[in-house]
Amino acid sequence: MLFTDRKLNVLFSFIGIFVFVLVGLPNYWNIIWGILLAFLFSLSAFLLHHLTLDGMFAATIVGIFILGIGGWSAALVVLLFFISSSIFSQTELSPGLGISDRSRRDGLQVWANGFWMVFFLMLTAITGDQTFLVAALTAIAVATADTWATELRSEKQGATYLVTIYEQVPPGTDGAISLQGTIWSLLGSSLIAGASIYVFSLQLSIFFCIFIAGFLGGLLDSYLGATFQQNSKPAVVPGTRHYLNIDNNMVNALSTGAGALLAIILNLIFI
């Protein structure tokens, strides 16, 4: 595998040092608090069975970036996503365990949802451009929209359809959507959009950029899941004869990245 959670943890540890030095450590107290609080919060999540050990280290590194660059405002937005997702993921219990298999996130799952926020927060720190901050926040809106739609989807037979061909499929099928799940997706994206403009004191028009791009990014996640995960269909790497297996983590990373890019486009057009 090209990237593993441990490789990403090491890579971004070095990148973090470079970025913090490059921007002159303007918020060194945020970085210190980020190291301490990100570790304590991630450790708590590990002990509560929300994260694996590798997930704990990944969440610590992501948390240092978020608090160190985005400050308390960005941390509060991410906490909304993580806490709500952890609560909702407990609604399905595994037989004999009492804990949902999906509730314990590994390092790759953490990076799949957090990579683009970290990336665009770094660009925000380096350039000072608010557009990249909007993109970072939208990546979390996509992750929230997708997670809420997945965890709170309809379990009724006949209420779930494959997004690509709109054919009825069993609940929980990769790439399936339902009216109930779609409503929760809208609510999840709107929550992050609303929280973002509140804690960062952004103009109201940015709410719609984050909300729309977050929701559409969640729909893209379903489309990619139906296209690649449903049939275990690999993707051809452009310009080569190589194939890339698109698993759930890759789908999450692609959809959060696409949502962030869409937010940039909407921000440039309408703001």
DRENSE-192039 format. One record per atom (N, C-alpha, C, CB): residue in one letter; x, y, z. Coordinates in pm, whole numbers, plus 50000, padded with zeros to 5 digits. Atoms other than C-alpha are relative to their C-alpha. Glycine has a CB too. Example, Ala and Ser with C-alpha at 12.3 -4.5 7.8 and 13.67 -1.06 7.14 Angstrom:
BEGIN
A500894988150000;A512304955050780;A500905012050000;A499015000350125;S499184988149994;S513674989450714;S499235010950073;S500415004649858;
//
This chain:
BEGIN
M500854988150000;M500005000050000;M500895012450000;M499035000150123;L499184988050013;L501395034149902;L500015007850131;L499485008849886;F500094992749875;F500145051450217;F499354991350106;F499215013149980;T500615006249884;T499485036550557;T499835010950104;T500864988050055;D500224989849898;D498275054750865;D501315003750070;D498994995150102;R498754997049931;R501715051751026;R500935008449914;R500714987050041;K499194991750090;K503495065650719;K499485014349997;K500004994149859;L500594986650001;L501065094850710;L500285007250132;L498484999249973;N499704993849871;N501605100951081;N501415005650003;N499824989850113;V498614995650001;V505365103151036;V500185011549901;V500954988249963;L499864989750103;L505105123550714;L499495013550050;L499254995949874;F500584987349957;F502815149850864;F500635005350128;F498524998550017;S499244995149885;S504855151651183;S501135009049952;S500564988350086;F498914992050056;F507795164150976;F499465012349926;F500854991649905;I500604988750070;I505555185950757;I499545010650099;I498824995449912;G500474990649899;G504055201551069;G501125008750054;G499354992550113;I498844992449951;I507485211651201;I500415010349895;I501194990550032;F499594990950108;F508345226850861;F499035011749987;F500084992449866;V501004989450017;V505065246250832;V500015009750117;V498614994049983;F500014991249883;F505145259551189;F501235009150002;F499954991750128;V498794991750009;V508725271551138;V499865010149886;V501254991349979;L500144991450117;L507885285950795;L499145012250029;L499394992249883;V500894988849970;V505055307450928;V500445007750124;V498574995050019;G499454992449889;G507185318951218;G499364997450135;G499905014249970;L500645003649873;L505235301251493;L499195011750059;L501064995550101;P500774988649950;P502705329751525;P499094996650117;P499185005849888;N500915004249894;N500495309551760;N500624988450077;N498614996049942;Y499305011149936;Y502995289351960;Y499244994350119;Y501385004450044;W500805005449890;W500635286852256;W498934990649949;W499365011450080;N500975009250060;N498025271452027;N500644986649967;N499395006149872;I499295012350034;I500615246251916;I500274991850127;I501335003149928;I499755007049874;I501545237852275;I498714993950053;I500595009750105;W501305005349957;W497885234552372;W499534988949907;W498965011350005;G500405010250097;G497305214952052;G500644986650028;G500355004549860;I499295012549969;I499945189152142;I499384993450123;I501515002750022;L500515005549874;L498605185052495;L498564995249987;L500095010550110;L501435003350005;L494865185752428;L499684989749895;L499205012549976;A500255009950105;A494975166252102;A500354986050049;A500805003449873;F499625013149947;F496815138052277;F499014995250104;F501415000550060;L500935004049893;L494515138052581;L498644996249942;L499845011350102;F501295003150060;F491385139052367;F500064986949921;F499555011549908;S499855012350077;S492675111752134;S500154987850090;S501205001249906;L499855011049903;L493695090352430;L498654996450060;L500995003950112;S501345002649947;S490205094252576;S499144992549899;S499315013150041;A500765006750106;A488675084352241;A500454985549984;A500155007649867;F499485013650007;F490945053752235;F499464991550115;F501545000050001;L500475007449883;L489965043352587;L498504997549995;L500365007650127;L501455001650015;L486285048052499;L499634991949876;L499335013649995;H500205008750116;H486725025452194;H499495007349875;H499034989050036;H500364992750121;H486135053151939;H501154999649899;H499645014550034;L498825000150086;L489695050551799;L500854987750032;L500835013050018;T498975010049979;T492255023051747;T501265007150047;T500274991749870;L498744993849955;L495815028651870;L500595008749889;L501024989150042;D499504991950112;D496955040251524;D499085011949975;D500134991449872;G500944989050014;G493805061151504;G500255010950103;G498574995050012;M499714990449895;M494755077551831;M501185009049962;M500294992850131;F498834992150040;F498165088251701;F499675009049881;F501174990849966;A500404991850115;A496655100251372;A499165011950045;A499224991649898;A500864989349951;A494005120451556;A500805010350078;A498884994350087;T499144990749927;T496705135651777;T500705009549904;T501034992450084;I499294991650097;I498665148051475;I499045009449929;I500734991349898;V501024991450064;V495535160851300;V499575011050096;V498774991649955;G500414990249901;G494495178151622;G501035010950022;G499724993250130;I498944990049985;I497865195551655;I499945010149885;I501394993350005;F500134991050114;F497475209851304;F498785009050015;F499914991949869;I501264992549994;I493885220251362;I500075011050107;I498834990650029;L499944990149893;L494465237651695;L501195009449981;L500104993150136;G498814991850019;G497945249951607;G499845010549891;G501174991349967;I500194990650112;I496835266651282;I498625006450005;I500204992849866;G501364994850003;G493065269951299;G499525005650132;G499084989349957;G500384994949869;G492935277551670;G498794993050058;G499735014749990;W501125006149929;W490075270451906;W498754999449912;W499705007950127;S501184999950087;S487495279451641;S499954987549913;S499995012549912;A499965011950083;A488625251751405;A499844987450084;A501324999549921;A500125011749912;A488925227551696;A498554997450038;A500855001950126;L501405001749964;L485315233851797;L499194994249885;L499405013350044;V500715005450117;V484085226951442;V500284985149985;V500415007649872;V499635014150014;V485995194151427;V499414991650113;V501534998449998;L500605007349888;L484765184151772;L498524997349976;L500185007950130;L501395002350036;L481205188551649;L499854987849911;L499415012349930;F500035011650090;F481925163751372;F500324987250075;F500995001949884;F499535012349937;F483815138651584;F499034995050106;F501385002050061;I500885004249890;I481505138451886;I498664995049946;I499785011650100;S501285004350056;S478295136651682;S500144986849925;S499435010849905;S499785012550074;S479735109351459;S500194988350094;S501215001349908;S499775010649903;S480885089251759;S498704996050069;S501045004350103;I501295003049935;I477465092151924;I499104992249905;I499315013050045;F500905006450096;F475565082651610;F500484986149962;F499865008649875;S499475013150039;S477885053551533;S499694989450103;S501495000949978;Q500355009649898;Q476805037351858;Q498584994649984;Q500165006250136;T501385004350017;T473275032751725;T499904985949945;T499265009549910;E500005013850049;E474254999751560;E500984992050081;E500344999449849;L499155007949913;L475614973651794;L500334986749938;L499354998050135;S499565012850053;S477634943551693;S499604988950097;S501534999949976;P500425010949914;P476304910251825;P501134995550092;P499504988349917;G499025005249906;G478124899952141;G501045010050045;G500684988649942;L498974990349964;L480284931252154;L499415012050070;L500755004349877;G500584988049942;G477944959552238;G500595012749945;G500174999950148;I499364988450059;I480104982552026;I499994998349850;I501455001750053;S500045000750145;S479704990751659;S501414998149945;S499365012649942;D498715001850065;D482544977951441;D500465013049936;D499934988849896;R499644987950070;R482415010951257;R500335011350096;R498895004249907;S499814989049906;S482605031551578;S501465001950037;S499184997550126;R498594999049964;R486305024251632;R500785003149872;R500524986850068;R499364995550123;R488145044351366;R501514997750006;R499695014949975;D498565001950004;D491655035151258;D500675012649942;D500374987549916;G499264988350047;G494385058851141;G499635004449861;G501454997350006;L500364996550137;L493465057150774;L498645006649993;L500034987749912;Q501314993549997;Q489865065950854;Q500115014350050;Q499034992150088;V499774986449949;V491065095951054;V500575008849890;V500954999850122;W499384992150106;W493265107450766;W499075001949880;W501304993549956;A500934998850113;A490585100550505;A499055011750021;A499214987049982;N500914989049969;N488325125650682;N500735012950033;N499114996250114;G499314988149953;G490995149450809;G501105005349911;G500574997350129;F498864996250082;F493655150750535;F499825013849935;F500244989649892;W500194987750076;W492135178850329;W499835012050091;W498814998749908;M500084988749907;M491315200150630;M501395004250042;M499154996350123;V498624996949963;V494935197750741;V500725006949884;V500754987350040;F499324994550118;F496155204850387;F499605014749977;F499664991649875;F500464986350028;F494005235950339;F500275009450117;F498515000049967;L499604991549889;L494735248650690;L501475004149986;L499774992750135;M498614996550025;M498435247250600;M500095011149896;M500804987749954;L500014989550102;L497715267750287;L499485013150058;L499144995749879;T500514988049935;T495725292050500;T501105006950080;T498824996650093;A498934994449918;A498675296650736;A501105006149913;A500594989350091;I498914995450085;I501175300850451;I499605012349919;I500434988849906;T500424989150090;T499115324150228;T499175010750068;T499224994249886;G500894990649936;G496725340750470;G498695002149926;G500685013050017;D501214998750083;D493925335750215;D498824992850067;D500254994249858;Q501185005749935;Q490495330150372;Q499334989249917;Q499005011050030;T500615010050087;T489415309650069;T500414985950039;T500375002749854;F499525013249961;F491565280650187;F499404995850135;F501535000050008;L500685003349875;L489995282850533;L498604994649971;L499945012350092;V501335004750039;V486565278950371;V500094985749946;V499375009349893;A499825013550054;A487865248350184;A500244990050112;A501174999749901;A499715009049887;A489205233150508;A498734996850077;A501045006550094;L501245002049927;L485885237950684;L499014991649919;L499375013650035;T500915007850085;T483995223550387;T500364985350000;T500025005449858;A499595014049993;A486055191650402;A499354993050119;A501534998850009;I500665005649882;I484635186150752;I498494999449979;I500345008250125;A501445000350030;A481135194950629;A499654987849916;A499575012949926;V500215012150082;V481435167250366;V500044987650088;V501054999049888;A499865011749913;A482625142250625;A498804998650092;A501305001050082;T501165000449911;T479765151750857;T498754995849924;T499785013650066;A501175003450081;A477135150150582;A499994985149967;A499975008349871;D499925014250037;D478345115750473;D499804991050122;D501344996949934;T500115008349880;T478685101850826;T498584999850055;T500975004950106;W501374999449949;W475265113850940;W499054992249908;W499525014650013;A500865007250094;A473635100350622;A500184984950014;A500305004349856;T499715014349987;T475325066650674;T499454994450130;T501514997549991;E500375005249868;E474695062651045;E498515001250029;E500785007250106;L501404997549968;L471135076251046;L499094997249881;L499825014450045;R500775003450119;R469925061550717;R498754992150038;R500864992049900;S501205008149980;S466575044550680;S500374985249994;S498935003449894;E499775014549998;E466595007550766;E498814992449942;E500274995450143;K501185006550056;K463245000750600;K500304994449861;K498845009949992;Q499865005850132;Q463224977250304;Q499175007949898;Q499574985050001;G500714992650104;G462274995049982;G500165015050007;G498564996750006;A499824985549984;A463355029350107;A501385004649957;A499775004050144;T498624996950035;T466955027849985;T500254996949853;T500994992150090;Y499765001450144;Y468105032649626;Y501475002549968;Y499115009849920;L498644998050046;L471425029749447;L500055013249924;L500484988249911;V499994986450052;V472405065249356;V500265000849850;V501035008150073;T499644999550142;T473705056649007;T498854996249908;T501174990949974;I501075004950090;I470675038148865;I498635000850068;I500284985549957;Y501234998449922;Y468035045549133;Y499204987050005;Y499145011149941;E500615013249984;E467335008649184;E499964996550147;E500774989349919;Q500125003649859;Q466064995549517;Q501084989950040;Q498604994450030;V498965008949946;V468824979349724;V499824999050150;V501455005249964;P500125001349855;P469094966950084;P500675011650072;P500604986750048;P499354989549921;P469894993250350;P501444996350034;P499205002750128;G498605002549971;G473624996850407;G500844996749879;G500124989050098;T499265002850122;T474584989650046;T500885011949965;T499034996849883;D499094989250040;D477615009649929;D499375008049886;D501374994349957;G500534991450104;G476435039549726;G498495001650003;G500394994849869;A501454998949990;A472835037149843;A499615012850072;A499414987750072;I500534988149934;I470765067349942;I498544997650038;I500145012549908;S501405000649960;S467435071950117;S499575014350033;S499784990350122;L500504986749966;L465205101750187;L500425003850141;L498475000549988;Q499614997249861;Q465905098950559;Q501485003450008;Q499684988050090;G498564997449998;G469655097050502;G500355013349936;G500744988849930;T499754987450069;T469555126350260;T499675011950090;T499195000749871;I500374989349909;I467755148050515;I501075001850108;I498634997050065;W498954999149899;W470355139650778;W501305005549941;W500264986350063;S498834994550068;S473095147450525;S499915015149990;S500154993849861;L500234985550006;L471595181950472;L500205006550137;L498585003049948;L499884994549865;L471395187450848;L501465000150046;L499144992150097;G498605000749960;G474985176150903;G500835010949934;G500574986549965;S499264989550071;S476355199450635;S499625013850050;S499744999049850;S500444986849952;S474245228550760;S500535002950140;S498475000849999;L499454998049866;L475445223051118;L501445005149993;L499944986850080;I498604995850012;I479105225851019;I500105013849935;I500814989749918;A499984986850065;A478395255350788;A499615010950099;A499065000249879;G500444990149902;G476505273651061;G501025002250110;G498694995750060;A498994998849894;A479085266151329;A501245007349949;A500384986150053;S498794994050058;S481895276951094;S499885015149991;S500274994249862;I500124985550016;I480525311351015;I499835006850136;I498815003549908;Y500174994249867;Y479675316551382;Y501345001450071;Y499044991450084;V498754999549922;V483025307551539;V501095008049931;V500504985950027;F498994992250073;F485075324251263;F499485013849960;F500444992349876;S500614987050034;S482705354251227;S500065002749850;S500695011350077;L499994998850145;L482395348350852;L498665005449951;L500304986449934;Q501224994650055;Q479835364750628;Q499004989049964;Q500305008549878;L501065009850017;L476495347550574;L500114992649867;L498645006850009;S499915006450130;S477155340350205;S500944987950002;S500475010049896;I499085011449991;I479995316950306;I499294987850055;I501215003650089;F500805011249952;F477435295950490;F499514991549884;F498815005050082;F500565007350114;F475875286550156;F501104992849921;F499235009549909;C498885006750068;C479285278750000;C500354987050071;C501245009249995;I499655012049923;I480125254450280;I498874989949999;I500365003850144;F501165008949993;F476615240350306;F499784992549868;F498745008050036;I500255006250131;I476135233849932;I501124990449963;I499865010849891;A498865008550035;A479645220349873;A500094987950093;A501305008150004;G499975011249905;G479425198950188;G498994989449965;G499755004950140;F501065009650035;F476135183150086;F500324992849869;F498655007249989;L499685006250128;L477225177249725;L501204990650012;L500285010749894;G498885009149976;G480485162249847;G499534987050061;G501035006650092;G500585012249943;G478425137750053;G499324991549895;G499035003550109;L500625007450111;L476425128449744;L501064993449912;L499125009349916;L498915005750080;L479685123349553;L500564987650068;L501115010449978;D499555011849926;D480765099349826;D499134988049968;D500005002850151;S500925011050033;S477645078549758;S500204995449856;S498555004550021;Y499805003550141;Y478235079949381;Y501284991849982;Y500065012849913;L498745007450011;L481845068449415;L499874986250063;L501165007750065;G500225012949936;G480755041149653;G499234990649910;G499275001750130;A500805008350091;A478155028749403;A500814995849878;A498755007549956;T499245002650122;T480595030849113;T501144990250023;T500555012949945;F498795008049978;F483645014649270;F499854989450109;F501145009150035;Q500095009649891;Q482854998049603;Q498934989449976;Q499715007250130;Q501115009250020;Q479554982249500;Q500414988049915;Q498845007249934;N499585010950090;N481164961849222;N501474996550015;N499725003949856;S498565002249979;S484704961549363;S500785003349872;S500284985450043;K499424996150128;K485674979649044;K501185009450022;K498955006749910;P498854991149983;P489224994049037;P499955011549899;P501324992149984;A499934988450090;A489955027748877;A501324999749925;A499855013350079;V498794999450081;V492435031748594;V500705013350026;V499664998449849;V499234987849980;V495195056848673;V500235006549864;V501364997050071;P499874993350131;P495115082648389;P501434999949947;P499525014450010;G498705000050065;G497975078948143;G500854987850027;G500755011950041;T499255012349970;T499035044948275;T499094988049981;T500565000450143;R500785012450002;R497925008848271;R499804994450139;R500704989749912;H500125004549862;H497875006948645;H498575002250050;H501005007450091;Y501324999249941;Y494755001648852;Y500115003950147;Y499244986649984;L500034995649861;L493845017149184;L498724995050064;L500115015450011;N501185005049929;N491534999449426;N499405011350085;N500374987750089;I500694989249929;I488985024249559;I499214994050116;I499055007949904;D500715004949882;D488045014249913;D499285011650068;D500984993150100;N500814989849932;N485915033350163;N500855012150041;N499324994150123;N499144989049960;N488855053950290;N500355008949881;N501274994750065;M499684992250120;M489795064449937;M498785008049955;M500484990749887;V501234992950037;V486165073449862;V499815012250090;V498784990650010;N500134988749908;N486065095250174;N500995011149969;N500184995350144;A498974990050031;A489315112450083;A499685007549872;A501374993349988;L500334993650127;L488195119149725;L498815009450015;L499704989549894;S501214991849988;S484785132549826;S500265012450086;S498854991850060;T499704988349919;T486115155450102;T500875009849922;T500694996050130;G499164991250082;G488755168749863;G499205007149892;G501124992149936;A500844994050105;A486215174349585;A499075010750058;A499184989149929;G500854990149936;G483865192149825;G500765012650034;G499384994150126;A499184988449967;A486675214949940;A500315008249875;A501314995550067;L499724992950125;L487585223649579;L498755007149948;L500524990349895;L501254993650042;L483925230649499;L499745012550083;L498824990250012;A500184988349915;A483785254249796;A500895011549956;A500284996550146;I499104989650051;I486795272949660;I499405006749877;I501384994149966;I500604994750122;I485055276749323;I498795008850034;I499604988549906;L501174992349961;L481795288349482;L500405013050070;L499104991850090;N499524988249929;N483705312349706;N500535010549903;N501094996150100;L499434990750099;L485545327749409;L498925006249912;L501024992849913;I501064995250089;I482345331049205;I499055009650071;I499214988249943;F501084992749935;F479895344249462;F500415009350112;F499034990350053;I499604991549885;I481925360649740;I500775012249951;I500864991950101;
//
